[in-house]
Amino acid sequence: MKATILTQKNVCAILGLMMALTILWSAKAEAQVDQINKVNPSIFQEGFEVQGEEIIPAVELNLSELKAEPTITLIDKYGEVVAEFYGEKSELKKRFKESFQKGNFVTAHGNHEFYLVR
C-alpha cells in the first residue's frame, strides 16, 4: 500500500487554511477602506466663514386641498380599493343599498368602515 499526501484529512486542512487566509485578506482590505473613508474635518473648514444665522421664512400650508378620510371603503378580494364613500354612514347605506348588500363587513377603524365586495 502506497502512502499518499492527498488524504481526506490533508485536503480538509488545506481548505481550512485557505479559508482562514481568505478571511484575513478580506479583513485587511476592509481595514484599508475604513482608513480611506475617514474624513478630516479641518480640510473642509478652511476658507469658510460663518456669516451669521440664516432665518428660514415661515411657510403657510393650505391643507384644504387634502382629501378627508373616507367614511366607508369597498375593497375586492385582492385588497384593492373599489370605491370610497364620504359623508354620513346612514345616508350612504340608504343611497347605495345594493352595493352594501353585495358586500360583507370586514372591519372598522374609528369612523372608517371596510366592506368586502363579492
C-alpha positions in Angstrom: 0.0 0.0 0.0 1.4 3.4 -1.0 1.3 6.3 1.3 -0.3 9.4 -0.3 -0.3 13.0 0.6 -3.9 13.6 -0.6 -5.8 12.1 2.2 -9.2 13.4 3.4 -7.6 14.9 6.5 -4.9 16.7 4.5 -7.4 18.1 1.9 -9.6 19.4 4.7 -6.7 21.0 6.4 -5.6 22.7 3.2 -9.1 24.0 2.6 -9.4 25.3 6.1 -6.0 27.1 5.8 -7.2 28.7 2.5 -10.5 29.9 4.1 -8.5 31.4 7.1 -6.2 33.2 4.7 -9.2 34.5 2.7 -10.8 35.8 5.9 -7.6 37.6 6.9 -7.2 39.1 3.4 -10.8 40.4 3.3 -10.4 41.9 6.8 -7.2 43.6 5.8 -9.0 45.0 2.7 -11.9 46.3 4.8 -9.4 48.0 7.2 -7.8 49.8 4.3 -11.2 51.0 3.0 -12.1 52.3 6.5 -8.8 54.3 6.6 -9.6 55.9 3.2 -13.2 56.8 4.3 -12.1 58.8 7.3 -12.8 62.5 6.9 -10.6 65.2 8.2 -13.0 68.0 9.2 -10.2 70.6 9.2 -9.8 70.3 5.5 -13.4 71.3 4.8 -13.4 74.2 7.3 -10.5 76.1 5.7 -11.7 79.1 3.8 -15.2 79.1 5.0 -16.6 81.6 7.5 -19.9 81.7 9.3 -21.8 84.7 8.1 -24.4 84.6 10.9 -27.6 82.7 11.4 -29.9 82.4 8.4 -33.5 82.8 9.1 -35.9 80.5 7.3 -39.1 82.3 6.2 -42.3 80.9 7.6 -44.3 78.9 5.2 -48.1 78.6 5.3 -49.6 75.4 4.2 -53.1 75.2 2.7 -54.5 71.9 3.9 -57.9 72.4 2.5 -56.8 70.5 -0.7 -56.1 67.4 1.3 -58.6 64.6 0.9 -60.5 63.7 4.0 -60.6 60.2 5.3 -63.4 58.2 3.7 -66.3 57.0 5.9 -66.8 53.7 4.1 -64.4 51.8 1.7 -65.3 48.9 -0.5 -62.4 46.5 -1.3 -62.2 43.4 -3.5 -60.7 40.0 -2.6 -57.2 41.3 -3.5 -57.4 44.2 -1.1 -57.7 46.8 -3.8 -60.0 49.7 -3.3 -63.1 49.5 -5.4 -64.9 52.6 -4.0 -64.6 55.2 -1.3 -67.6 56.9 0.2 -67.6 60.2 2.1 -70.3 61.5 4.3 -72.8 60.2 6.9 -72.9 56.4 7.1 -76.6 56.1 7.5 -77.3 58.2 4.4 -74.6 56.3 2.4 -76.1 53.0 3.3 -79.6 54.1 2.2 -78.4 55.7 -1.0 -76.1 52.8 -2.1 -78.1 49.9 -0.5 -77.4 47.5 -3.3 -73.6 47.9 -3.0 -73.6 47.2 0.7 -75.9 44.2 0.3 -73.4 42.7 -2.1 -70.6 43.2 0.4 -69.6 41.9 3.8 -68.5 44.0 6.7 -64.7 43.4 7.3 -63.5 45.8 9.9 -63.8 49.3 11.3 -61.2 51.8 12.4 -62.5 54.7 14.3 -65.2 56.2 12.0 -63.9 54.3 8.9 -65.6 51.0 7.9 -64.3 48.5 5.3 -66.6 46.2 3.3 -65.5 43.2 1.1 -67.3 43.2 -2.3 -68.2 39.8 -3.6 
